[in-house]
Amino acid sequence: MPSSPDFRLDGFDAVNDRVAEQFWQHIDIEAADLTVLAEHHTDDQRHSYYVMHNDSVTWGIPGEPQLVALYLQRDVKARTFRFQHVELALVPMAQSWLIARGCPKDAIALPPDIGTDAADEVTKALEDRLTSDGDHFAIVTSYTSDDDPDRVQIAVLLAAIDESASLRFRVLLQEVDMEHWTHTLREGGFSTYEQATTWWQAHWSGDDVPLPSAQTATRRSAPSMMPGLPAAPAPRTGPTR
């Protein structure tokens, strides 16, 4: 079952005042709204990894990512800690970020009773690629739509770091079936930023536009904005809360 986070920091202090302030601002102040979906702790207690859902985001700015990936590093002798964190839209992306920081892949998998199940093999295969492959893509933007409980959707726009890559721009689209407690994940490929954002605007305006096929595998996305690219335009008729 989902649980509130236990950061295992009793008796530990932040390594300096800046880290203490950042941890309070980004993690501790919202701890009551964080639900742990998956976590892993090394036997020596030096490293902890968390995938968490921030329940408060659904009432904030529409479209914001609702997941938090947290990596805690402890100095067990000095009794101090550091941390890294990132806010992401999809569970496989949060898992990927933690795996890149040393977490074993199997250790950060969601338990069977957490979240929705993959509806098909295409979804399973794409999620596996997202958690396993190298950091070849950067996040341009994402949008989470959950105002309609019968049509929960999450879209992520990615750009290949290699500017010469075929179909450089990718969209990941997750759709959740709350009736059957399952989800699908699909990937579309675009040659240009303009093509990708045209699809993005049309989709979030309510048009039934299919994702074009992505012929090459999407690699794990780096959680940073791609330099030199503007964020995708906000949906014209996006959800409100």
Secondary structure as GFF3:
##gff-version 3
##sequence-region A 1 241
A	DSSP	beta_strand	13	14	.	.	.	ID=ss1
A	DSSP	alpha_helix	17	26	.	.	.	ID=ss2
A	DSSP	three_ten_helix	28	33	.	.	.	ID=ss3
A	DSSP	beta_strand	34	41	.	.	.	ID=ss4
A	DSSP	beta_strand	47	54	.	.	.	ID=ss5
A	DSSP	three_ten_helix	55	59	.	.	.	ID=ss6
A	DSSP	beta_strand	67	75	.	.	.	ID=ss7
A	DSSP	beta_strand	80	88	.	.	.	ID=ss8
A	DSSP	alpha_helix	91	99	.	.	.	ID=ss9
A	DSSP	three_ten_helix	106	108	.	.	.	ID=ss10
A	DSSP	beta_strand	117	118	.	.	.	ID=ss11
A	DSSP	alpha_helix	121	132	.	.	.	ID=ss12
A	DSSP	beta_strand	135	145	.	.	.	ID=ss13
A	DSSP	beta_strand	152	160	.	.	.	ID=ss14
A	DSSP	beta_strand	169	177	.	.	.	ID=ss15
A	DSSP	beta_strand	182	190	.	.	.	ID=ss16
A	DSSP	alpha_helix	193	204	.	.	.	ID=ss17
A	DSSP	beta_strand	220	225	.	.	.	ID=ss18
###
